[in-house]
Structure formats: structure tokens, C-alpha cells
Amino acid sequence: MKFVLATHNPGKLREMSAILSQFGVEVVSPGDLGITVDVEETGTTFAENAMLKARAICEAAGLPAIADDSGLCVDALNGGPGVYSARYGGEGLDDRGRYMLLLNNLRGQTTRAAHFACAIACAFPGGDELTAEGRCDGTIAFAPMGEGGFGYDPVFFVPELKKTFGQLTAEEKSAISHRGRALADFVKKLATYLKK
């Protein structure tokens, strides 16, 4: 059985392949199939954006498609950057530019509570759909720490571990991360679905 993962990120592809291989599922990217669908993320939630991508890729490939959407939600910014996490501050910024802008926007804020959220959606050619979500709570550090991860990882502090995501090993991060939790939930739902 073949699933298409709606991503151009080789790391996500490896991670999903390792998890889904236990079900006899082969995971391919849209590029592997010559599909170049650019899905506009017009949803107001991570779940809506993930499903928009999954449906579009499923339709283009004629195969089950999995997509995820995730981001950082900061209490002091009314849940922002949220679904705009990857576009925070505009097109010209890289990961470091985005988290430095975030730190700048939080200057003087004593409330630094935040969480990472991830939604995974799967669309099947017959119209069936599965969704799963995960969340990891933490705070925004006052300065970047650690070289690991990507995106906002160097400024997302996990109090119980006394480290930022940027200071964790890949294994430590996936054990507690929003994506790790969403994947665990998704795998359970997919296992149940595939038994039907």
C-alpha cells in the first residue's frame, strides 16, 4: 500500500516512512510521483490547513495522502503566530529572523506561556478522512539556546526538562513534541482504520 506525504521535507519523509513501514505502507513524496501541487493554506486552524493539503495531494495522486500543519502559539500574542508561524514577519525572514522577531515582540512581557500544536490529516481516494492532533506546552525563553532542531526550537523552553527544543536530541524532542504526540495518535487511528 502506498501513501503520499504532502511535504518536500526529507526529514519528515524519513520519519513518516519509519513509522508507517510497520503497517506495510510505503511512503512517497509528491515529487517522487511527479506531482507539483501548490496548496494555498487558507485554513484558520492547523487541522483545516493539513486537510486542505491532504485532499489536494490525494486528488492529484489518486492515492491516500497524509499532510501535517503545525506552529507556535504564544499566549501573550493572542495565540500568534499560530497558523502563520512559517510566514511570521513576512517572506524575507529565515528561522533565526522569525524567532528574533518573536523575542523582540515579547520584550517586557512577563507572561511567556506558549505551546506548539500539530495536526495530521489523511485523505483517502474513497472520501474517508482521518485526523489527529498533538500539543506540547512550554514557554518562550528570553534568548535562543541550543543549535538543534529548526524553526522556533531554540526559543521554545520546556520547563520540566529545563531545556529548549534546540537543546534536545532528536529522540528527546520526538518523545514529547507536538508532532510526536500527533503521530502517536494518528498511528492508532490508522491501525484501526486499516483493520476494517
Backbone hydrogen bonds in HBPLUS format (Angstrom, degrees):
<---DONOR---> <-ACCEPTOR-->    atom                        ^
c    i                          cat <-CA-CA->   ^        H-A-AA   ^      H-
h    n   atom  resd res      DA  || num        DHA   H-A  angle D-A-AA Bond
n    s   type  num  typ     dist DA aas  dist angle  dist       angle   num
A0026-GLU N   A0001-MET O   2.79 MM  25  6.16 167.9  1.80 163.9 167.4     1
A0003-PHE N   A0026-GLU O   2.86 MM  23  6.18 164.3  1.88 165.0 168.5     2
A0028-VAL N   A0003-PHE O   2.95 MM  25  6.33 161.7  1.98 162.7 168.8     3
A0004-VAL N   A0064-PRO O   2.85 MM  60  6.29 164.2  1.88 154.8 159.5     4
A0066-ILE N   A0004-VAL O   2.78 MM  62  6.20 157.7  1.83 157.9 164.5     5
A0005-LEU N   A0028-VAL O   2.83 MM  23  6.12 163.3  1.86 167.2 173.0     6
A0007-THR N   A0005-LEU O   2.74 MM   2  5.69 126.2  2.03 116.2  99.4     7
A0006-ALA N   A0066-ILE O   2.75 MM  60  6.01 167.7  1.77 167.0 171.5     8
A0013-LEU N   A0009-ASN O   3.12 MM   4  6.42 156.3  2.18 151.3 158.6     9
A0014-ARG N   A0010-PRO O   2.97 MM   4  6.20 160.0  2.01 148.2 152.3    10
A0015-GLU N   A0011-GLY O   3.02 MM   4  6.20 165.5  2.04 148.3 152.5    11
A0016-MET N   A0012-LYS O   2.92 MM   4  6.07 168.0  1.94 151.8 154.8    12
A0017-SER N   A0013-LEU O   2.90 MM   4  5.98 156.8  1.95 147.0 154.1    13
A0018-ALA N   A0014-ARG O   2.98 MM   4  6.16 161.8  2.02 152.2 156.2    14
A0019-ILE N   A0015-GLU O   3.21 MM   4  6.46 155.0  2.27 144.9 151.4    15
A0020-LEU N   A0016-MET O   2.89 MM   4  6.00 168.9  1.90 156.3 159.4    16
A0021-SER N   A0017-SER O   2.95 MM   4  5.75 136.8  2.14 145.4 153.2    17
A0023-PHE N   A0020-LEU O   2.97 MM   3  5.53 158.2  2.02 115.0 121.9    18
A0025-VAL N   A0020-LEU O   3.27 MM   5  5.47 157.8  2.32 140.9 138.2    19
A0024-GLY N   A0021-SER O   2.92 MM   3  4.95 160.5  1.96 110.3 113.8    20
A0032-ASP N   A0029-SER O   3.02 MM   3  5.20 127.0  2.31 101.4 114.8    21
A0033-LEU N   A0030-PRO O   3.00 MM   3  5.33 138.6  2.17 104.8 116.5    22
A0035-ILE N   A0030-PRO O   2.84 MM   5  4.88 163.8  1.86 144.7 139.1    23
A0034-GLY N   A0031-GLY O   3.02 MM   3  4.83 160.0  2.06 101.0 107.1    24
A0042-THR N   A0040-GLU O   3.06 MM   2  5.79 119.3  2.44 110.7  94.4    25
A0049-ASN N   A0045-THR O   3.14 MM   4  6.43 164.7  2.16 150.4 154.0    26
A0050-ALA N   A0046-PHE O   2.90 MM   4  6.10 161.2  1.94 152.7 158.2    27
A0051-MET N   A0047-ALA O   3.02 MM   4  6.17 160.7  2.05 147.0 152.0    28
A0052-LEU N   A0048-GLU O   2.94 MM   4  6.16 152.7  2.01 148.4 156.1    29
A0053-LYS N   A0049-ASN O   3.14 MM   4  6.40 160.8  2.18 149.5 153.2    30
A0054-ALA N   A0050-ALA O   2.93 MM   4  6.19 163.6  1.96 150.9 156.0    31
A0055-ARG N   A0051-MET O   2.88 MM   4  5.93 170.1  1.89 152.4 155.1    32
A0056-ALA N   A0052-LEU O   3.15 MM   4  6.23 161.2  2.18 142.7 148.1    33
A0057-ILE N   A0053-LYS O   3.03 MM   4  6.19 166.3  2.05 155.0 158.2    34
A0058-CYS N   A0054-ALA O   2.90 MM   4  5.96 159.3  1.94 149.1 155.7    35
A0059-GLU N   A0055-ARG O   2.95 MM   4  6.07 160.5  1.99 148.0 153.0    36
A0060-ALA N   A0056-ALA O   3.02 MM   4  6.22 157.0  2.08 143.5 149.9    37
A0061-ALA N   A0057-ILE O   2.85 MM   4  5.92 154.7  1.91 150.9 157.4    38
A0062-GLY N   A0058-CYS O   2.73 MM   4  5.41 145.2  1.85 143.8 152.4    39
A0065-ALA N   A0123-ALA O   2.89 MM  58  5.37 158.9  1.93 152.1 158.6    40
A0123-ALA N   A0065-ALA O   2.87 MM  58  5.37 154.2  1.93 152.3 159.5    41
A0067-ALA N   A0121-ALA O   2.85 MM  54  5.38 157.7  1.90 156.0 162.2    42
A0121-ALA N   A0067-ALA O   2.81 MM  54  5.38 166.3  1.83 161.0 165.1    43
A0069-ASP N   A0119-ALA O   2.95 MM  50  5.47 149.1  2.05 150.9 160.1    44
A0119-ALA N   A0069-ASP O   2.87 MM  50  5.47 162.6  1.90 159.9 165.7    45
A0071-GLY N   A0117-ALA O   3.03 MM  46  5.68 149.0  2.13 151.8 159.6    46
A0117-ALA N   A0071-GLY O   2.98 MM  46  5.68 161.5  2.01 161.8 167.9    47
A0082-GLY N   A0072-LEU O   2.79 MM  10  5.30 141.3  1.94 157.6 155.2    48
A0073-CYS N   A0115-HIS O   2.80 MM  42  5.35 165.9  1.82 160.8 165.8    49
A0115-HIS N   A0073-CYS O   2.88 MM  42  5.35 151.0  1.96 146.7 156.4    50
A0074-VAL N   A0080-GLY O   2.82 MM   6  5.52 155.0  1.89 139.0 145.6    51
A0077-LEU N   A0074-VAL O   2.98 MM   3  5.35 147.6  2.09 110.6 120.8    52
A0079-GLY N   A0074-VAL O   2.89 MM   5  4.78 149.3  1.98 136.4 136.6    53
A0075-ASP N   A0113-ALA O   3.02 MM  38  5.72 155.5  2.09 144.5 152.1    54
A0078-ASN N   A0075-ASP O   2.99 MM   3  5.17 142.1  2.14 122.9 119.5    55
A0080-GLY N   A0077-LEU O   2.95 MM   3  5.04 159.5  2.00 108.5 115.1    56
A0084-TYR N   A0081-PRO O   2.88 MM   3  5.21 152.4  1.96 139.5 137.4    57
A0085-SER N   A0082-GLY O   2.96 MM   3  5.40 154.3  2.03 126.8 125.5    58
A0087-ARG N   A0084-TYR O   2.85 MM   3  5.15 139.8  2.01 109.7 122.6    59
A0088-TYR N   A0084-TYR O   2.79 MM   4  5.62 101.8  2.41 153.5 173.7    60
A0088-TYR N   A0085-SER O   3.46 MM   3  5.14 168.1  2.48  98.3 101.3    61
A0090-GLY N   A0087-ARG O   2.94 MM   3  5.42 158.4  1.99 138.2 138.2    62
A0098-ARG N   A0094-ASP O   2.93 MM   4  6.23 153.5  2.00 157.2 165.0    63
A0099-TYR N   A0095-ASP O   2.99 MM   4  6.38 164.6  2.01 158.8 162.0    64
A0100-MET N   A0096-ARG O   2.91 MM   4  6.03 151.4  1.99 150.4 158.6    65
A0101-LEU N   A0097-GLY O   3.01 MM   4  6.10 151.0  2.09 139.1 147.0    66
A0102-LEU N   A0098-ARG O   2.95 MM   4  6.22 156.1  2.01 146.6 153.4    67
A0103-LEU N   A0099-TYR O   2.97 MM   4  6.17 162.5  2.00 142.6 146.5    68
A0104-ASN N   A0100-MET O   2.91 MM   4  6.10 157.0  1.97 145.2 151.9    69
A0105-ASN N   A0101-LEU O   2.82 MM   4  6.10 155.2  1.89 151.4 158.0    70
A0106-LEU N   A0102-LEU O   3.01 MM   4  6.26 127.1  2.30 142.2 156.5    71
A0106-LEU N   A0103-LEU O   3.17 MM   3  5.10 137.4  2.36  93.8 105.9    72
A0107-ARG N   A0104-ASN O   3.20 MM   3  5.21 162.7  2.23 103.6 108.6    73
A0109-GLN N   A0106-LEU O   2.83 MM   3  5.27 161.8  1.87 140.2 141.8    74
A0140-ILE N   A0112-ARG O   2.80 MM  28  5.28 142.5  1.94 138.0 150.2    75
A0114-ALA N   A0138-GLY O   2.95 MM  24  5.43 161.2  1.99 138.5 134.4    76
A0138-GLY N   A0114-ALA O   2.89 MM  24  5.43 159.7  1.93 162.4 155.7    77
A0116-PHE N   A0136-CYS O   2.92 MM  20  5.27 155.9  1.98 151.5 154.2    78
A0136-CYS N   A0116-PHE O   2.97 MM  20  5.27 154.6  2.03 148.9 154.0    79
A0118-CYS N   A0134-GLY O   2.95 MM  16  5.24 153.3  2.02 152.4 151.0    80
A0134-GLY N   A0118-CYS O   2.87 MM  16  5.24 151.4  1.95 150.9 156.4    81
A0120-ILE N   A0132-ALA O   2.76 MM  12  5.17 165.7  1.78 155.6 159.4    82
A0132-ALA N   A0120-ILE O   2.89 MM  12  5.17 145.5  2.01 148.1 153.6    83
A0122-CYS N   A0130-LEU O   2.83 MM   8  5.06 151.1  1.91 152.8 153.4    84
A0130-LEU N   A0122-CYS O   2.92 MM   8  5.06 154.3  1.99 141.6 148.9    85
A0124-PHE N   A0128-ASP O   2.90 MM   4  5.23 160.3  1.94 165.1 161.4    86
A0127-GLY N   A0124-PHE O   2.89 MM   3  5.48 166.4  1.91 125.5 129.5    87
A0139-THR N   A0157-PHE O   2.88 MM  18  5.16 156.5  1.93 145.8 153.7    88
A0157-PHE N   A0139-THR O   2.76 MM  18  5.16 159.0  1.80 162.9 163.9    89
A0141-ALA N   A0155-VAL O   2.81 MM  14  5.00 162.3  1.84 142.4 147.6    90
A0145-MET N   A0154-PRO O   2.86 MM   9  4.98 157.3  1.91 129.1 134.8    91
A0148-GLY N   A0166-GLY O   2.75 MM  18  4.26 147.9  1.85 144.3 135.7    92
A0153-ASP N   A0150-PHE O   3.11 MM   3  5.63 164.9  2.13 135.6 137.4    93
A0155-VAL N   A0152-TYR O   2.96 MM   3  5.72 155.4  2.02 127.7 135.0    94
A0156-PHE N   A0153-ASP O   3.34 MM   3  5.24 156.3  2.40 101.8 108.5    95
A0166-GLY N   A0153-ASP O   2.94 MM  13  4.69 137.7  2.12 114.7 104.5    96
A0165-PHE N   A0156-PHE O   2.87 MM   9  5.83 141.4  2.02 155.6 166.7    97
A0158-VAL N   A0163-LYS O   2.77 MM   5  5.67 179.1  1.77 157.9 157.6    98
A0161-LEU N   A0158-VAL O   3.04 MM   3  5.60 140.0  2.20 116.8 127.7    99
A0162-LYS N   A0158-VAL O   2.90 MM   4  5.88 123.5  2.22 146.1 161.2   100
A0162-LYS N   A0159-PRO O   3.10 MM   3  4.80 137.6  2.29  92.7 105.2   101
A0167-GLN N   A0164-THR O   2.94 MM   3  5.26 156.0  2.00 108.7 116.4   102
A0168-LEU N   A0165-PHE O   3.21 MM   3  5.29 157.3  2.27 103.6 110.4   103
A0173-LYS N   A0169-THR O   2.93 MM   4  6.14 165.8  1.95 157.1 161.1   104
A0174-SER N   A0170-ALA O   2.96 MM   4  6.13 166.7  1.97 148.6 152.1   105
A0175-ALA N   A0171-GLU O   3.14 MM   4  6.23 139.4  2.31 141.7 151.4   106
A0176-ILE N   A0173-LYS O   3.12 MM   3  5.63 143.8  2.26 110.8 119.8   107
A0177-SER N   A0173-LYS O   2.74 MM   4  5.51 136.9  1.92 157.8 172.3   108
A0181-ARG N   A0177-SER O   2.93 MM   4  6.21 157.9  1.97 150.6 156.4   109
A0182-ALA N   A0178-HIS O   2.94 MM   4  6.10 155.5  2.00 143.0 150.2   110
A0183-LEU N   A0179-ARG O   2.81 MM   4  5.95 160.0  1.85 151.0 156.7   111
A0184-ALA N   A0180-GLY O   3.00 MM   4  6.19 153.8  2.07 142.0 148.9   112
A0185-ASP N   A0181-ARG O   3.11 MM   4  6.32 159.8  2.16 145.6 150.3   113
A0186-PHE N   A0182-ALA O   2.81 MM   4  6.01 156.4  1.86 148.1 155.8   114
A0187-VAL N   A0183-LEU O   2.79 MM   4  5.94 164.0  1.82 155.0 158.2   115
A0188-LYS N   A0184-ALA O   3.28 MM   4  6.49 157.3  2.34 142.0 147.0   116
A0189-LYS N   A0185-ASP O   3.15 MM   4  6.46 164.4  2.18 149.1 153.0   117
A0190-LEU N   A0186-PHE O   2.76 MM   4  5.98 158.2  1.80 157.2 164.2   118
A0191-ALA N   A0187-VAL O   2.89 MM   4  6.00 158.6  1.94 147.2 152.8   119
A0192-THR N   A0188-LYS O   3.13 MM   4  6.39 159.9  2.17 148.6 153.3   120
A0193-TYR N   A0189-LYS O   2.95 MM   4  6.15 158.1  1.99 145.0 151.6   121
A0194-LEU N   A0190-LEU O   2.81 MM   4  6.01 164.4  1.84 157.9 161.0   122
A0195-LYS N   A0191-ALA O   3.24 MM   4  6.37 132.7  2.48 136.8 147.6   123
A0195-LYS N   A0192-THR O   3.30 MM   3  5.34 136.9  2.50  96.2 107.6   124
A0196-LYS N   A0193-TYR O   3.11 MM   3  5.52 147.9  2.22 107.8 116.8   125
